[in-house]
Amino acid sequence: MVQVVGNPMTIGIFIAYLVIMLIIGFVFAGKIRDIKDYFIGGRKIGFWELNFTLIATIASAMTYVGVAGAAYSWGWPFLWETFWPAVALVITTMVLGPRLYRIAKRHDLVTVVDYLELRYERSKAVRGIASIIAIILTAIYLMGQYKAMAMTVQSLIGWDYFTALTVGAIILIVYSVLGGLYAVAVTDFVQLLIMILGILLLLPTAISLAGGIETINTTLKSIEPWMVEIFAPKGPGSPPLLFSLFVVVALSLAAMPHVSHRHWMGRRYSYYRWLPLVGFVIYFAVHMSVKWWGLSGRALVAQGILPPPADPDRILPDMIIYVAHPVIAGILLAAVASAVMSTVDSLLLVASATVARDIYQMLIKPTASERSMVWISRITTLALGFITYAIVISPPGLIMWLVWASLGICASTFVPLFFGGLFWRRPNKVSAIITMIVGLIAALFFGYTNKYLGWNYIIYPFAWSMIIGIVTYIITSLVTKPPSKEYLDQVMPTKAKAAISAIKSKTTEDALRDVAFRVFGTKSIT
């Protein structure tokens, strides 16, 4: 076996990947002319770029490191988890995306918080609270990605934790600062291709080395009979916990700011005709393949071919070290880095947009020029990137709890506001404000108890905080006065039938243009 750890070929391929990402940032820096270019790619992103950037954004470090580790620990019962992010992708592209796209284009919105303020009666309080929550959950998510990246690089290249973390963070922050969403969309496209290549290179070898699928299943059954069953008797493979996890993850991922923000970027509304299906198929295939890495790894350990990992999440790096050629290891390392970077760049840009646009321009200095906004955003990206980097240098012991807490916070605050705001006309600014405050407190409380319970519970704790947030939203909406009908007609998606009825008296051409504006967010009829 050729030595992989510290091998010059492995290091060279990884560094080449990082340099290419940095070059993309420099190239696209020249294309940034205003805040729309920087934050939403000027609404010029094509179908495949939009599709791949959505998939790559959801496919974070957890897709490679965490998913393989979960399959290693829980076997077949946890394969259900494969559906969660894939369903989240369908929900965000089929349920949220088309409506958000029309509203964003009609009202020239730039950020997710722009939409929340608009929907909830142009309330500055809604904007302020939503901005704070968006920064909290994106920063938390960011720390988990940094640590996963550093641990993988540390295992495969042999660098110490600090060096691995520093090199990855610098490259990531610099190209995000320079290129904005233009660079992110292009790099996400490249990164997803690298992720798929990494899967194709390692998976057949791992399954073959473990003796094939039948031998893997036989080995898993010899460890624990329930590891080849549909459900496990307890833990994350048990039906109640699986279902509650599914609801929280699917809904919260669909509404996470760095995911929902992607709906501001597309060039055409027609993309949503195929985005759900194409996205689901690609993501499901990627996710299921990584699950088989974990299953193969468990069989290889049981057969004595691999030593037991120090932690289940390290099974993927360990497999690369013991199974892959140094060149393949370099590509796989780039694939893991791609999973991390495709999420982190989005988190950084969404957080910087929140600070620069939602707080500075909209709440502090409305007269700020677009050029100054771009530079404030770049400075914010730089500052937030290095602040979270500094925290992860000495990572808190609760880092995994913090990552899940970010989804829990989103499920308890933004999920009611997004889904309710798009489909129910009664909610108002009061219900939005109270829901965000109560939901945030509930998520922090149940998340704090989660760290002491491990997996020793029946229902996932953040499901309770999400229920509290939703119930709060419903009750406060019912007991307070709804926004006016005239206002809601402007800020909620309008059905084609209603739009046509409203413009009967207009000329044919004006009528068609009005329908196009109301339904698709554009006055073009071509």
C-alpha positions as CSV (number, residue, x, y, z in Angstrom):
1,M,0.0,0.0,0.0
2,V,1.3,3.4,-1.0
3,Q,1.6,5.9,1.9
4,V,-1.2,8.5,1.7
5,V,-0.8,10.7,4.7
6,G,1.6,13.5,3.8
7,N,2.1,12.2,0.3
8,P,3.3,15.0,-2.1
9,M,0.8,13.9,-4.8
10,T,-2.1,14.1,-2.3
11,I,-1.0,17.5,-1.1
12,G,-0.3,18.8,-4.6
13,I,-3.8,17.9,-5.9
14,F,-5.4,19.4,-2.9
15,I,-3.4,22.7,-3.2
16,A,-4.2,22.8,-6.9
17,Y,-7.9,22.6,-6.1
18,L,-7.6,25.5,-3.6
19,V,-5.6,27.6,-6.1
20,I,-8.3,27.1,-8.8
21,M,-11.0,28.2,-6.4
22,L,-9.0,31.3,-5.6
23,I,-8.4,32.1,-9.3
24,I,-12.2,31.9,-9.9
25,G,-12.7,34.5,-7.1
26,F,-10.2,36.9,-8.8
27,V,-11.7,36.4,-12.2
28,F,-15.3,37.1,-11.1
29,A,-14.3,40.1,-8.9
30,G,-14.2,42.2,-12.1
31,K,-17.8,41.3,-12.9
32,I,-19.2,42.9,-9.7
33,R,-20.8,46.3,-10.5
34,D,-23.5,46.6,-7.8
35,I,-25.0,44.8,-4.8
36,K,-27.2,42.7,-7.0
37,D,-24.2,41.3,-8.8
38,Y,-22.5,40.6,-5.5
39,F,-25.4,39.1,-3.5
40,I,-27.6,37.4,-6.2
41,G,-25.4,37.2,-9.2
42,G,-27.3,39.9,-11.0
43,R,-30.3,37.4,-11.3
44,K,-28.3,36.0,-14.3
45,I,-27.7,32.4,-13.1
46,G,-28.6,29.7,-15.6
47,F,-30.5,26.4,-14.9
48,W,-27.6,24.1,-14.3
49,E,-25.7,26.6,-12.3
50,L,-28.8,27.3,-10.1
51,N,-29.5,23.5,-9.8
52,F,-25.9,22.7,-8.8
53,T,-25.5,25.6,-6.4
54,L,-28.7,24.5,-4.6
55,I,-27.5,20.9,-4.4
56,A,-23.9,21.9,-3.4
57,T,-25.1,24.4,-0.8
58,I,-27.2,21.7,0.9
59,A,-24.5,19.1,0.6
60,S,-22.3,20.4,3.4
61,A,-19.6,18.6,5.3
62,M,-22.3,16.6,7.0
63,T,-23.0,14.9,3.6
64,Y,-19.5,13.5,3.5
65,V,-18.2,13.2,7.0
66,G,-21.4,13.0,9.1
67,V,-23.5,10.8,6.8
68,A,-20.8,8.2,6.4
69,G,-20.3,8.2,10.2
70,A,-24.1,7.8,10.8
71,A,-24.3,4.9,8.4
72,Y,-21.2,3.3,10.1
73,S,-23.0,3.6,13.5
74,W,-26.6,2.7,12.6
75,G,-26.5,0.7,9.4
76,W,-29.6,0.4,7.2
77,P,-32.2,2.0,9.6
78,F,-30.5,5.4,9.2
79,L,-30.6,5.1,5.4
80,W,-34.0,6.9,5.8
81,E,-31.9,10.0,6.5
82,T,-31.0,10.0,2.8
83,F,-34.4,11.3,2.0
84,W,-34.4,14.3,4.4
85,P,-32.1,16.7,2.5
86,A,-33.3,15.5,-0.8
87,V,-36.9,16.2,0.2
88,A,-35.7,19.6,1.5
89,L,-34.4,20.3,-1.9
90,V,-37.8,19.4,-3.4
91,I,-39.6,21.5,-0.9
92,T,-37.5,24.6,-1.5
93,T,-37.6,24.3,-5.3
94,M,-41.3,23.3,-5.6
95,V,-43.0,25.0,-2.7
96,L,-41.0,28.0,-1.6
97,G,-38.9,28.8,-4.7
98,P,-41.5,29.6,-7.4
99,R,-43.3,32.0,-5.0
100,L,-40.2,33.6,-3.6
101,Y,-38.8,34.1,-7.1
102,R,-42.0,36.0,-8.3
103,I,-42.1,38.2,-5.2
104,A,-38.4,38.9,-5.2
105,K,-38.4,39.9,-8.9
106,R,-41.6,42.0,-8.6
107,H,-40.4,44.0,-5.6
108,D,-36.7,43.9,-6.5
109,L,-35.6,42.1,-3.3
110,V,-32.0,41.4,-2.6
111,T,-31.9,39.4,0.7
112,V,-34.1,36.9,2.5
113,V,-34.7,39.4,5.2
114,D,-36.0,41.8,2.5
115,Y,-38.8,39.4,1.9
116,L,-39.7,38.9,5.6
117,E,-39.9,42.7,6.1
118,L,-42.0,43.1,3.0
119,R,-44.4,40.3,3.9
120,Y,-44.9,41.4,7.5
121,E,-46.1,45.0,6.8
122,R,-42.6,46.5,6.2
123,S,-41.8,46.2,9.9
124,K,-38.3,47.3,10.8
125,A,-38.6,45.3,14.0
126,V,-39.2,42.1,11.9
127,R,-36.1,43.1,9.8
128,G,-34.0,43.6,12.9
129,I,-34.9,40.4,14.7
130,A,-34.8,38.3,11.6
131,S,-31.3,39.7,10.8
132,I,-30.0,38.8,14.2
133,I,-31.4,35.3,13.9
134,A,-30.0,34.9,10.4
135,I,-26.5,35.9,11.6
136,I,-26.7,33.6,14.6
137,L,-27.7,30.4,12.7
138,T,-25.3,31.0,9.8
139,A,-22.4,31.7,12.1
140,I,-23.1,28.5,14.1
141,Y,-23.4,26.4,10.9
142,L,-20.2,28.0,9.7
143,M,-18.2,26.9,12.7
144,G,-19.2,23.3,12.2
145,Q,-18.1,23.3,8.6
146,Y,-14.7,24.8,9.4
147,K,-14.0,22.1,12.0
148,A,-15.1,19.3,9.7
149,M,-12.8,20.6,7.0
150,A,-9.8,20.9,9.3
151,M,-10.3,17.4,10.7
152,T,-10.3,15.8,7.2
153,V,-7.3,17.7,6.0
154,Q,-5.5,16.9,9.2
155,S,-6.1,13.2,8.7
156,L,-5.2,13.0,5.1
157,I,-2.3,15.4,4.7
158,G,-0.8,15.1,8.1
159,W,-0.8,18.8,8.9
160,D,-1.6,19.8,12.4
161,Y,-5.2,21.1,13.1
162,F,-4.2,24.8,13.2
163,T,-2.4,24.6,9.8
164,A,-5.2,22.7,8.1
165,L,-7.8,25.1,9.5
166,T,-5.9,28.2,8.5
167,V,-5.1,27.2,4.9
168,G,-8.7,26.2,4.2
169,A,-10.1,29.3,5.9
170,I,-7.9,31.8,4.1
171,I,-8.7,30.4,0.6
172,L,-12.4,30.2,1.3
173,I,-12.7,33.7,2.8
174,V,-10.6,35.4,0.1
175,Y,-12.5,34.0,-2.9
176,S,-15.9,34.6,-1.2
177,V,-14.8,38.2,-0.5
178,L,-13.7,38.8,-4.1
179,G,-16.2,37.1,-6.3
180,G,-19.6,37.3,-4.4
181,L,-22.4,35.1,-5.7
182,Y,-21.0,35.1,-9.2
183,A,-17.9,33.2,-8.0
184,V,-20.0,31.0,-5.6
185,A,-22.3,29.8,-8.4
186,V,-19.4,28.9,-10.6
187,T,-17.4,27.2,-7.9
188,D,-20.5,25.3,-6.6
189,F,-20.9,23.9,-10.2
190,V,-17.3,22.8,-10.2
191,Q,-17.4,21.5,-6.6
192,L,-20.5,19.3,-7.2
193,L,-18.8,17.7,-10.1
194,I,-15.7,17.0,-7.9
195,M,-18.0,15.5,-5.2
196,I,-19.6,13.2,-7.8
197,L,-16.1,12.2,-9.1
198,G,-14.9,11.5,-5.6
199,I,-17.9,9.2,-5.0
200,L,-17.3,7.3,-8.2
201,L,-13.7,6.8,-7.5
202,L,-13.9,5.4,-3.9
203,L,-17.3,3.6,-3.7
204,P,-16.7,0.6,-6.1
205,T,-13.3,0.0,-4.5
206,A,-14.7,0.1,-0.9
207,I,-17.7,-2.2,-1.7
208,S,-15.4,-4.6,-3.5
209,L,-12.8,-4.7,-0.8
210,A,-15.6,-5.5,1.8
211,G,-16.7,-8.5,-0.3
212,G,-19.6,-7.0,-2.1
213,I,-23.1,-5.9,-1.0
214,E,-24.2,-9.4,0.2
215,T,-21.1,-9.8,2.3
216,I,-21.5,-6.3,3.8
217,N,-25.1,-7.0,4.8
218,T,-24.1,-10.4,6.3
219,T,-21.3,-8.7,8.3
220,L,-23.6,-6.0,9.5
221,K,-26.2,-8.6,10.7
222,S,-23.5,-10.4,12.6
223,I,-22.7,-7.2,14.5
224,E,-26.3,-6.3,15.4
225,P,-29.3,-8.0,13.7
226,W,-31.2,-4.7,13.5
227,M,-28.4,-3.1,11.4
228,V,-29.9,-4.7,8.3
229,E,-33.6,-4.0,9.3
230,I,-35.8,-1.1,8.1
231,F,-35.9,0.4,11.6
232,A,-33.8,0.2,14.8
233,P,-35.3,-0.5,18.2
234,K,-33.9,2.7,19.6
235,G,-31.8,5.7,18.8
236,P,-31.8,7.7,15.5
237,G,-33.0,4.6,13.6
238,S,-36.3,4.3,15.6
239,P,-39.5,5.3,13.8
240,P,-40.6,8.2,16.1
241,L,-37.1,9.8,16.1
242,L,-36.7,9.3,12.4
243,F,-39.9,11.0,11.6
244,S,-39.4,13.9,13.9
245,L,-35.8,14.4,12.5
246,F,-37.2,14.2,9.0
247,V,-39.7,17.0,9.6
248,V,-37.2,19.3,11.3
249,V,-34.4,18.7,8.8
250,A,-36.5,18.8,5.6
251,L,-38.4,22.0,6.5
252,S,-35.5,23.9,8.2
253,L,-33.0,23.1,5.4
254,A,-35.6,24.3,2.8
255,A,-36.0,27.6,4.6
256,M,-32.4,28.2,5.8
257,P,-31.2,31.6,4.6
258,H,-28.3,30.3,2.6
259,V,-30.6,27.9,0.7
260,S,-33.7,30.1,0.2
261,H,-31.5,33.0,-0.9
262,R,-30.7,31.0,-4.0
263,H,-34.2,31.7,-5.3
264,W,-33.2,35.3,-5.9
265,M,-30.5,34.3,-8.4
266,G,-32.2,32.5,-11.3
267,R,-32.6,34.0,-14.8
268,R,-36.0,32.5,-15.6
269,Y,-39.0,31.3,-13.7
270,S,-39.4,28.4,-16.0
271,Y,-36.4,26.7,-14.3
272,Y,-38.7,25.6,-11.5
273,R,-40.4,23.2,-13.8
274,W,-37.5,20.8,-13.7
275,L,-35.4,21.9,-10.6
276,P,-37.3,19.7,-8.1
277,L,-36.9,16.4,-10.1
278,V,-33.3,16.9,-11.3
279,G,-32.2,18.2,-7.9
280,F,-33.8,15.3,-6.0
281,V,-32.3,12.6,-8.3
282,I,-28.7,14.0,-8.2
283,Y,-28.7,14.7,-4.5
284,F,-30.3,11.4,-3.6
285,A,-27.7,9.5,-5.6
286,V,-24.8,11.4,-4.0
287,H,-26.2,11.0,-0.5
288,M,-27.0,7.3,-0.9
289,S,-23.5,6.6,-2.3
290,V,-21.9,8.2,0.8
291,K,-24.1,6.0,3.0
292,W,-22.6,3.0,1.3
293,W,-19.1,4.3,2.2
294,G,-20.2,4.1,5.8
295,L,-21.7,0.7,5.5
296,S,-18.6,-0.6,3.7
297,G,-16.4,0.9,6.3
298,R,-18.2,-0.8,9.1
299,A,-17.9,-4.2,7.3
300,L,-14.2,-3.5,6.7
301,V,-13.6,-2.8,10.4
302,A,-15.5,-5.9,11.4
303,Q,-13.5,-8.0,9.0
304,G,-10.2,-6.7,10.4
305,I,-9.2,-5.0,7.2
306,L,-9.5,-1.5,8.7
307,P,-8.7,-0.5,12.3
308,P,-11.6,0.9,14.3
309,P,-11.9,4.7,13.8
310,A,-11.3,6.9,16.8
311,D,-14.7,8.4,16.1
312,P,-17.4,7.2,13.6
313,D,-17.2,10.5,11.8
314,R,-13.6,9.6,10.9
315,I,-14.5,6.5,9.0
316,L,-14.3,8.3,5.6
317,P,-10.8,9.8,6.1
318,D,-9.7,6.4,7.5
319,M,-11.0,4.6,4.4
320,I,-9.3,7.0,2.1
321,I,-6.0,6.5,3.9
322,Y,-6.2,2.7,3.8
323,V,-8.0,2.1,0.5
324,A,-7.1,4.9,-1.9
325,H,-4.0,5.6,-4.1
326,P,-2.4,9.0,-3.2
327,V,-3.8,10.6,-6.4
328,I,-7.3,9.3,-5.7
329,A,-6.9,10.5,-2.1
330,G,-6.1,14.0,-3.3
331,I,-9.2,14.1,-5.5
332,L,-11.3,12.7,-2.6
333,L,-9.8,15.3,-0.3
334,A,-10.8,18.0,-2.8
335,A,-14.3,16.4,-2.9
336,V,-14.7,16.7,0.9
337,A,-13.3,20.3,0.7
338,S,-15.9,21.0,-2.0
339,A,-18.7,19.8,0.2
340,V,-17.5,22.2,3.0
341,M,-16.7,25.2,0.8
342,S,-19.9,25.0,-1.3
343,T,-21.9,25.6,2.0
344,V,-19.5,28.0,3.7
345,D,-19.2,30.4,0.9
346,S,-23.0,30.7,0.8
347,L,-23.1,31.2,4.6
348,L,-20.5,33.9,4.5
349,L,-22.3,35.8,1.8
350,V,-25.7,35.5,3.3
351,A,-24.4,36.8,6.6
352,S,-22.6,39.7,5.0
353,A,-25.7,40.6,3.1
354,T,-27.6,40.6,6.4
355,V,-25.2,43.0,8.0
356,A,-24.6,45.3,5.0
357,R,-28.0,45.4,3.4
358,D,-30.5,44.4,6.1
359,I,-28.9,46.2,9.1
360,Y,-26.6,49.0,7.7
361,Q,-28.4,50.2,4.6
362,M,-32.0,49.5,5.7
363,L,-31.8,50.4,9.4
364,I,-28.8,52.8,9.8
365,K,-27.9,54.6,6.5
366,P,-30.6,54.3,3.8
367,T,-28.5,56.7,1.5
368,A,-25.5,54.3,1.3
369,S,-24.2,54.0,-2.2
370,E,-24.1,50.6,-4.0
371,R,-20.4,50.8,-4.3
372,S,-20.0,51.3,-0.6
373,M,-22.4,48.5,0.1
374,V,-20.3,46.1,-1.9
375,W,-17.2,47.1,0.1
376,I,-19.0,46.9,3.4
377,S,-20.2,43.4,2.4
378,R,-16.7,42.3,1.6
379,I,-15.4,43.7,4.9
380,T,-18.2,41.9,6.7
381,T,-17.4,38.6,4.9
382,L,-13.8,39.0,5.9
383,A,-14.5,39.8,9.5
384,L,-17.2,37.1,10.0
385,G,-15.0,34.6,8.3
386,F,-12.0,35.2,10.6
387,I,-14.1,35.6,13.7
388,T,-15.7,32.2,13.3
389,Y,-12.2,30.8,12.3
390,A,-10.8,32.2,15.5
391,I,-13.5,30.4,17.6
392,V,-12.9,27.1,15.8
393,I,-9.1,27.3,16.5
394,S,-10.1,26.0,20.0
395,P,-13.4,24.4,19.0
396,P,-16.1,24.2,21.7
397,G,-17.0,20.6,22.8
398,L,-20.5,21.3,21.7
399,I,-19.7,22.0,18.1
400,M,-22.0,19.2,16.7
401,W,-24.8,20.4,19.0
402,L,-24.3,23.9,17.7
403,V,-24.7,22.7,14.1
404,W,-27.9,20.9,14.8
405,A,-29.0,23.9,16.9
406,S,-28.8,26.1,13.8
407,L,-31.3,23.9,12.1
408,G,-33.5,23.9,15.2
409,I,-33.4,27.7,15.4
410,C,-34.5,27.9,11.7
411,A,-37.2,25.3,12.2
412,S,-38.6,27.3,15.2
413,T,-38.4,30.8,13.7
414,F,-38.1,31.0,9.9
415,V,-40.1,27.9,9.0
416,P,-43.4,29.3,10.3
417,L,-42.7,32.8,8.8
418,F,-41.8,31.5,5.4
419,F,-44.5,28.8,4.9
420,G,-47.2,30.8,6.7
421,G,-46.3,34.0,5.0
422,L,-46.5,32.5,1.5
423,F,-49.7,30.5,2.0
424,W,-51.8,32.2,4.7
425,R,-53.0,35.7,4.5
426,R,-53.8,36.3,8.2
427,P,-50.3,36.5,9.8
428,N,-49.0,40.0,10.5
429,K,-46.0,41.7,11.9
430,V,-47.0,41.1,15.5
431,S,-47.3,37.3,14.9
432,A,-43.9,37.3,13.1
433,I,-42.1,39.2,15.9
434,I,-43.5,37.1,18.8
435,T,-42.9,33.8,16.9
436,M,-39.3,34.6,16.2
437,I,-38.6,35.5,19.9
438,V,-40.5,32.6,21.3
439,G,-39.1,30.2,18.7
440,L,-35.5,31.3,19.4
441,I,-35.9,30.8,23.1
442,A,-37.5,27.4,22.7
443,A,-34.8,26.2,20.3
444,L,-32.0,27.3,22.6
445,F,-33.8,25.6,25.6
446,F,-34.4,22.3,23.9
447,G,-31.0,22.3,22.2
448,Y,-29.4,22.8,25.6
449,T,-31.2,19.8,27.0
450,N,-30.2,17.8,23.9
451,K,-26.5,17.8,24.8
452,Y,-27.3,15.9,28.0
453,L,-29.7,13.4,26.4
454,G,-27.5,12.2,23.5
455,W,-29.9,9.9,21.5
456,N,-31.8,8.8,24.6
457,Y,-35.2,10.3,23.6
458,I,-38.2,9.3,21.5
459,I,-38.9,12.6,19.8
460,Y,-36.1,14.8,18.5
461,P,-36.0,17.8,20.9
462,F,-36.0,20.5,18.2
463,A,-39.3,19.1,16.9
464,W,-40.8,20.4,20.2
465,S,-39.4,23.9,19.7
466,M,-40.6,23.9,16.1
467,I,-44.1,22.9,17.3
468,I,-44.0,25.7,19.9
469,G,-43.0,28.2,17.1
470,I,-45.7,27.1,14.8
471,V,-48.4,27.1,17.5
472,T,-47.3,30.6,18.6
473,Y,-47.5,31.8,15.0
474,I,-51.0,30.4,14.6
475,I,-52.4,31.7,17.8
476,T,-50.9,35.2,17.5
477,S,-52.2,35.4,13.9
478,L,-55.7,34.5,14.9
479,V,-56.0,36.9,17.8
480,T,-54.5,40.0,16.0
481,K,-55.7,42.0,13.1
482,P,-54.5,40.8,9.7
483,P,-52.9,43.1,7.1
484,S,-55.2,44.9,4.7
485,K,-56.4,43.0,1.6
486,E,-54.9,45.6,-0.6
487,Y,-51.4,45.2,1.0
488,L,-51.6,41.4,0.8
489,D,-52.5,41.5,-2.8
490,Q,-49.2,43.3,-3.4
491,V,-46.9,41.1,-1.3
492,M,-48.3,37.6,-1.7
493,P,-48.2,35.4,-4.9
494,T,-51.3,36.0,-7.0
495,K,-53.0,33.2,-8.8
496,A,-53.3,33.5,-12.5
497,K,-57.1,33.3,-12.4
498,A,-57.4,36.2,-9.9
499,A,-54.8,38.2,-11.9
500,I,-56.8,37.8,-15.1
501,S,-60.1,38.7,-13.3
502,A,-58.5,41.9,-12.0
503,I,-57.6,43.3,-15.3
504,K,-60.6,42.5,-17.5
505,S,-61.1,46.1,-18.6
506,K,-57.5,46.5,-20.0
507,T,-56.3,46.1,-23.6
508,T,-55.1,42.7,-24.6
509,E,-51.5,43.7,-24.6
510,D,-51.7,45.5,-21.3
511,A,-53.7,42.6,-19.8
512,L,-51.1,40.1,-20.8
513,R,-48.3,42.2,-19.4
514,D,-50.2,42.7,-16.1
515,V,-50.8,38.9,-15.8
516,A,-47.1,38.3,-16.5
517,F,-46.2,40.8,-13.8
518,R,-48.6,39.5,-11.2
519,V,-47.8,35.8,-11.8
520,F,-44.2,35.6,-12.9
521,G,-42.8,38.9,-11.6
522,T,-41.9,40.2,-15.1
523,K,-43.7,42.4,-17.6
524,S,-42.2,40.5,-20.5
525,I,-44.8,38.5,-22.6
526,T,-42.2,36.9,-24.8
